Amino acid sequence: MKILEYQFEDVEHPGWKFDRVKFDKINLLVGDTATGKSRLLNTIFNLGRFTVSKEVKEFKNGSWVMVFQHEGITYDWTIRTEKRDDERKPGIVSSETLASTFQGQTQQLIERETSFFRFRGQDTPKLSLQETSISLLREEELIKPVFKAFSIIGRRQFDRDALGTASDLQVLPMSIVETMEKKKDLYALFTAELNVSVNLFI
């Protein structure tokens, strides 16, 4: 997955809103301490986990917009979640859309509100409001790659020890070089769990 644009609004903590950010191949977040750099990254990490989870405990409350590329297809995804007035009841996905663009052709894959759920323009039976459409439809051929993309969002720790370890110099493994020469496989790079310097070099 390559994130192109991202926007987030925290419903539970008013004032925490990240306006739409456009990303490039390599991105550097710069700012004073406690200005939200780690929080921005954590919202992406948390979204990845929540998107593919069937567990209510992973529920996140907010509003997201994400434009990303995966396997040559560009996706435009928006989702809004909310908690019920009765805190004993789980939160729900109140609205969601997903569109894909390939070779200039855009296709609306998902349109969802609390009262309806449409997949490729067709109404579906009522599905769980506690789960994202990407998780619910993960076995559909058009959604499988999206589910996989969110499944491989890796979490980085930002404490001093973790950053030090991730920043250490590392010998470039020839096996990963050979893999990348055959095919630029981001999943192989993700699962190799390499340090930052090697990832940036590749």
C-alpha distance (Angstrom), angle and dihedral (degrees) to the residues before:
residue distance angle dihedral
M1 . . .
K2 3.79 . .
I3 3.81 113.1 .
L4 3.80 110.9 -143.4
E5 3.81 101.6 173.8
Y6 3.79 133.8 8.8
Q7 3.80 137.1 -177.0
F8 3.80 130.8 173.6
E9 3.79 138.1 -179.5
D10 3.79 120.9 -170.7
V11 3.81 108.0 -140.2
E12 3.80 94.6 -171.2
H13 3.81 94.9 51.1
P14 3.83 108.5 40.6
G15 3.76 112.1 -149.7
W16 3.81 94.9 40.5
K17 3.75 100.4 106.6
F18 3.78 126.6 141.0
D19 3.78 112.0 -156.9
R20 3.78 116.4 -137.6
V21 3.80 110.3 -63.4
K22 3.80 124.0 -162.4
F23 3.80 116.2 -145.6
D24 3.80 131.8 -156.7
K25 3.82 131.8 -164.5
I26 3.81 93.1 -74.5
N27 3.80 121.4 21.4
L28 3.79 132.8 -170.2
L29 3.80 121.5 -160.9
V30 3.80 111.6 -153.1
G31 3.79 127.5 -175.7
D32 3.79 146.8 111.2
T33 3.78 121.8 -73.2
A34 3.82 114.3 -73.0
T35 3.82 95.2 16.4
G36 3.81 94.5 119.7
K37 3.82 107.4 -93.7
S38 3.80 95.4 128.5
R39 3.78 91.4 37.3
L40 3.81 91.0 56.7
L41 3.81 91.1 51.8
N42 3.80 91.8 44.8
T43 3.80 91.1 54.5
I44 3.82 87.6 57.7
F45 3.80 92.8 46.6
N46 3.81 91.3 47.5
L47 3.79 92.1 47.3
G48 3.80 90.6 53.4
R49 3.80 91.5 53.2
F50 3.81 94.4 43.2
T51 3.81 93.9 47.3
V52 3.80 95.0 60.3
S53 3.80 97.8 33.5
K54 3.79 126.2 104.6
E55 3.80 90.3 -169.4
V56 3.80 117.1 104.8
K57 3.81 88.6 -150.3
E58 3.81 88.1 70.2
F59 3.82 90.9 59.2
K60 3.79 115.0 135.0
N61 3.78 123.5 -164.7
G62 3.77 116.8 -140.9
S63 3.78 149.6 69.0
W64 3.82 124.5 -80.2
V65 3.79 138.6 -176.4
M66 3.79 118.4 -171.2
V67 3.79 131.0 173.4
F68 3.79 112.8 -170.7
Q69 3.79 143.4 158.6
H70 3.77 125.4 -131.3
E71 3.80 128.3 169.6
G72 3.81 91.8 -10.9
I73 3.81 95.6 -51.6
T74 3.81 125.1 109.6
Y75 3.80 116.2 -141.3
D76 3.80 128.6 -164.2
W77 3.80 111.4 -160.3
T78 3.79 130.9 178.5
I79 3.79 126.1 178.0
R80 3.78 135.8 173.0
T81 3.77 124.7 -169.0
E82 3.78 131.8 -174.4
K83 3.76 140.5 -175.9
R84 3.79 121.8 -121.8
D85 3.79 123.8 -111.0
D86 3.79 86.6 -115.6
E87 3.82 103.3 66.7
R88 3.81 90.4 -157.7
K89 3.80 88.6 69.4
P90 3.83 119.3 77.8
G91 3.78 121.2 -108.8
I92 3.78 120.7 -99.1
V93 3.80 141.0 -142.2
S94 3.80 100.5 -114.1
S95 3.82 98.3 -177.0
E96 3.79 137.8 2.1
T97 3.80 138.8 168.9
L98 3.79 131.5 -177.8
A99 3.80 125.9 -175.0
S100 3.81 129.6 176.2
T101 3.80 128.6 -153.1
F102 3.80 122.6 -161.3
Q103 3.82 124.8 169.3
G104 3.81 90.7 -13.4
Q105 3.81 94.4 -52.0
T106 3.81 116.0 117.6
Q107 3.78 121.8 -157.4
Q108 3.81 125.6 -170.9
L109 3.79 104.6 -135.3
I110 3.80 103.4 172.5
E111 3.79 135.2 21.8
R112 3.76 114.8 174.0
E113 3.79 140.0 171.2
T114 3.79 129.6 158.3
S115 3.83 89.3 -92.8
F116 3.84 99.9 46.4
F117 3.82 144.4 19.9
R118 3.81 121.5 -157.8
F119 3.79 125.6 -174.5
R120 3.82 114.0 -168.2
G121 3.81 89.3 -15.7
Q122 3.79 94.6 -53.2
D123 3.79 123.1 113.4
T124 3.79 113.1 -119.2
P125 3.81 130.0 -157.2
K126 3.78 112.6 -84.9
L127 3.82 109.6 -76.2
S128 3.79 133.1 -165.7
L129 3.80 115.0 -69.6
Q130 3.80 90.1 -156.0
E131 3.80 93.4 69.2
T132 3.79 132.9 61.2
S133 3.79 118.4 -111.7
I134 3.81 88.6 -118.8
S135 3.79 89.4 61.3
L136 3.80 95.0 40.6
L137 3.83 93.6 50.4
R138 3.81 97.9 35.4
E139 3.83 92.3 125.5
E140 3.82 93.0 56.3
E141 3.81 111.2 102.8
L142 3.81 93.2 -128.0
I143 3.81 92.9 50.3
K144 3.83 100.5 38.8
P145 3.83 94.3 83.9
V146 3.81 91.0 48.1
F147 3.80 91.1 51.5
K148 3.80 89.8 49.1
A149 3.81 91.4 49.0
F150 3.80 92.5 55.3
S151 3.81 91.2 43.1
I152 3.80 91.7 63.6
I153 3.80 99.1 51.0
G154 3.82 100.0 126.1
R155 3.77 123.4 -144.2
R156 3.79 118.5 -132.9
Q157 3.78 121.7 -160.2
F158 3.79 116.7 -135.4
D159 3.80 103.2 -160.8
R160 3.79 117.0 116.8
D161 3.83 97.4 -101.6
A162 3.81 94.4 47.0
L163 3.80 92.5 48.1
G164 3.79 90.9 48.1
T165 3.79 92.2 52.1
A166 3.81 93.3 46.2
S167 3.82 90.8 48.7
D168 3.81 96.1 50.1
L169 3.78 116.6 115.6
Q170 3.79 112.6 -102.0
V171 3.78 133.6 -167.0
L172 3.78 110.3 -109.1
P173 3.83 107.0 -112.0
M174 3.81 109.2 -130.7
S175 3.80 90.4 -148.9
I176 3.81 91.5 65.5
V177 3.83 90.8 44.8
E178 3.81 90.1 53.9
T179 3.81 90.8 47.2
M180 3.81 91.9 51.3
E181 3.80 92.7 46.9
K182 3.80 89.2 58.0
K183 3.80 95.7 42.2
K184 3.79 133.7 -6.7
D185 3.79 93.7 -121.4
L186 3.82 114.1 177.1
Y187 3.80 91.3 -174.8
A188 3.81 90.8 58.5
L189 3.80 88.9 48.8
F190 3.81 91.0 49.5
T191 3.80 95.0 49.7
A192 3.83 92.3 46.4
E193 3.85 88.5 69.6
L194 3.79 93.9 -148.6
N195 3.78 126.9 175.7
V196 3.78 121.4 -95.5
S197 3.83 94.6 -102.4
V198 3.82 92.7 56.4
N199 3.80 92.9 45.0
L200 3.80 90.6 51.0
F201 3.81 91.7 47.3
I202 3.81 92.0 52.0
